[in-house]
Amino acid sequence: MDSIKNNFSIRDLENLTGIKAHTIRIWEKRYDLLKPNRSKTNIRYYNSESLVKLLNIKYLNENGYKISKIALLNSVELTNNVKTLESNIRIENKPINTFKVAMVTFDKNLFNSTYDELTAKMPFKEIMFSIFIPLLKEIGVLWQLGTITPAHEHYISTFIKQKILINIERIEHTEIIKHNTFVLFLPENEIHDIGLLYIYYHLLNKGYHVVYLGENTPMESLKDVLKLFHKITFISYFTVSPSEKLICKYLEKFNNLLLKSKNTKLYLLGRKTAILSPKDLSKNITLFNSINQLMLKI
């Protein structure tokens, strides 16, 4: 795993906050809003406190505060204005930004306090769709850009996964009222299970019978469920596996092995499926662009 990143370039700040580097430089020069450190070669770099301050500045600015007025606030006044604004309006970008701060500073208490505030205002389903899913998408981009390390991604993903599991536990013993069987699995070498876990939660909440097999599931082992259930919809999430070279062969084998009956289907999500075209799919395989699109189908 890469070393933990404690200092951020101006480009990192741009990626994390959405504020253009050019704008950040202007704010520094004109209003003295940030005071970057300098490397031995005179390159700007910023600490986590600068990131938190910039996110708070952005929040106030997006909600009617002029930069010239924000620049006059000290750190305590800046924080208090943010808290006052939060108590008067509801905006989804603020918790997303706060979770980013919790991620880059490895602050468990900040994550949990922010989550607790959200649960007092909205159900878990809404938190997942309006906060966690957009957050995870942003984190994926930040990781690809090199703004955060795998340590950051794993840290925040673990906490989100814990919250999903807690909510699954709360509804696992509810009565099954719909007798379609959904079998949820990830293929071999695939371990990114947050999306699949949330689909599990959603299906349980709707009263479906669900067999959750989880990550790294050999295809051959899926044959066992065919012996027990008459009508099965398999659901899987391809994030890193199968590879682009093998995905069509994987689906061809899956179709021949598990989708022989008209009562069996496969629903697929994940970024690896983006290379697939209709000619790569049998009639029993359906692609979905998002969890939300899948939810509307089920």
N, C-alpha and C positions, 0 to 999 in steps of 0.2 A: 504494500500500500504506500502511496506517495506520502512524503512528509507533510505535516499539517501546515496550512498556510495561515500565518498571522498578520502579514502585511499585504497590502493591496495596491496595485498600480491604478492610475487614473482610468485606464481601460477597464479594470476590474470593477471600479466604482460605477462606471457607465453601464456595465452588464448587470450589476446587482440592483441598481436603482432605476435604470431607464433614462437617466439624465445624461445628455451628451457631454463628452469630455470637454468640448469647446465651451459649453455653458458652465461647467464646473470651474474651468480656468477663469472665466469672466467673473464668476461669483467670488472666487478667491481674490482676484486682483482688485475688483471694484468695491467689494463689501467685506473682505477679510473673513469670509464665512468659515473657511477651513485653513488649517495651518499644516501643510504636509511636511513630513520629514524628508531629508535628502540623503541619498546614498553617497558613497565616496566619489562616484562619477557624476554627482549632481542630478540624479534622476529622482523625481518625486515618488514617494510611497506613503501610504496612509494606513493607520491602524484601525481596529474595530470600532473605536470611539468615533472616528471620523465617519465611518459607514453609518453608525446609528444616527449621528447628527444630520447627515445628509438625507437619510430617509425621513427624519422628522421634518426637515426643511421642505422636502418635496410634498409631504402630506399637508402641511399648512399652506404651501403655495398653491396646490391643486384645489384647495378649499377656500380661496379668496384672499389669503394673506399676501401682501406685496413683499418681494424680496427685500426691499429697502427697510420695511418695518421689521421683518424677521431678523435682519442683521443687527438690530438694536437690542435683541433679546439675549440675556445671558443663558447659560445652560439650564438652570433651574426654571427660568421663565419659559424657555423653549419647550421643555418637557411638560410643564403645567398647561401651556396653551394646547398642546397635542391632547392631553387628557381631557381638557374641557371640551374640545372639539369632538372627541370620541364619544363623550357622554351625550352630546346633542344630536349627532348624526350617526348613521350606520353606513360604513363604507367597507367593501371587501378587500381593497388593496392594503389597508393598514395591517390587518392580521397576517396577510401574506408576507408583508415586509418584516413584521415582527418575528415571524417564524424563520425568515432568512437570517435575521440577526442571531436568533437562538442557534441556528445551524453553524454560522461562521465563528461564533464565540463559544460553542459547545455548552450552552446554558440550559440545563434541564429545567430549572425553576421558571425561566422565562417561557419556555415551550409550554409547560404545564399550566402556568397562570393564564397565558393567552388562550389555551384550549378551554380552560374552565370558564373564562369570560364568554367564550363563544357558546358553550353548552347552555349557559343561562339565557341565551338569546334565540337559539335556533336548534332544531333537531340534528342528530348526527348525519342523517342523509344530506341535509343542506350544507353542513360543514364540509362533508366529503366533496360534494359537487362544486360548491362555490369557492372553497378555500384549498383543500388538500390536493385535488386533482390539478387545478391550475398551478399550484405550487410545485408539484412533482414535474410537471411539464417544463416549468422554468428551470428547475434544478437540473434536468436532463440537458438543457441548452447550456447552462452555466458550466456543467462538467465538460461538455464537448469543447467549450471555448477555453478551458483551462483556468477559469475564474475560481472554481472550487476544486478540491481534491476528492478522491473516493472516500476519504475519511469523513468529510462533510456530508456527502450523499448518504453514506451508510448510517451516520448518526441520526439525521432527520428521518430517514426512511424507517429506521427501527422504531422510533417513537410513533410515527403514523401507523405502522403495522400493529403496535401494541393497542392503539385506540380502536382499530378495526376489530381485533381479536376480543377485546372487552365487550364491544357491542354485539359481536357474534354470540358470545357466551350468554348474553342477556336474552337472546331470542331462540337459542338452539332447541329449547324444549317446547316451543310452540307447536300447536297441532298442524299436521300436514293436511291441507284442504285441496291441493291440486296434485294429481297423481302422475303427472309427467315427471320423468327422472332426468335430472341434469347431472352429468359427470364432468367435474372440473379437474383439469390436469395441466401441467406444464411438461413439455417434451424434455428428453434427456439433455443435460448441460444448460438447462434454463432454470434460473433461481429467482428471478424477479417476480415475486408473487403478490405484491400489494394490489394490483388491479384485479387479479383472480380472487383474492380474499374479499375485496369489496363486492364483486359479483356474487360470491357466496352469501355474503350478508344480505344483499338485495333479494336474492332468490328465497332465502329462508324467511325474510320479512314478508314475502308475498305468499308464503305457504306451500312452496314447492318441495318435493323430495329431492335432496341434493347429496351426491356422493362426492366428497372432496378428497382428491388424491394428492394434490399439491405438486411440489416441484420435482423435476428430474424423474419423470415417470416413463419407464420403457413402454413402447407401443404395444408389445406383445402382452403385457400384463393387463391391458385394457380389455382383452377378450373375456376376462372373467366376469365383467359386469353384464356382458351380453347374455350370459347364461341365466341371469337372475331377473332381468327387467325387460319388458316387452317394447316399450317406447323410450328411446334414449336420445338426448341431445348432448353431445360432447361440446365443451367449451374450453378453448385454450388461448393463451396469450404468448405470442412470439416476439420477444424483445431482443434477445441476442442469438437465439437458436430456434430452428435450424439456420445454417448459413445460407447465403444467397444461392450458392452452387447446389445445395442439397434440398432446398425447401420444396421444389416441385416433385422430386423423387419421394420425399417424405409424405407429401399429400397423396401421391399416387398409391404408395404402399398403404397408407391409412385408409384410403377409399376401398382398396381391394380386400383389406383385412377386416375392416370394422363397419363399413357402410354398405354392405350388401343388401340389407333390408331397407324398404322404403320408410320404415319406422325409426331409422337412425339418421342423425344429422350431425354435422360439425359446424360450430360457430367459431370464427377466428377473429382475433384482434392482435394489435401490436405492430411496431414499426417495421418488423421484418416482412410483414405481409404487403408492404407498399409496392414491392416489385411484381406482385402477382397481377395477372390479367384474367378476364373471364374464361379464356381458353385453358387456363391452368387449373380450373376448378371443375369438379363434377357437380351434378345438380343437387347433391346433398350437402355441399359445402357453401357456407355463406360468410362473406367478409363484412366486418363492421369497422368504421373509421374511429369510433369512440365508444366508451362505456355507455354514454348517454344514448347513443343510437341503438345499442343493444338493448338497453332498458325499455326503450319505446317498442321494440319488437316483442319482448317477452310479456 
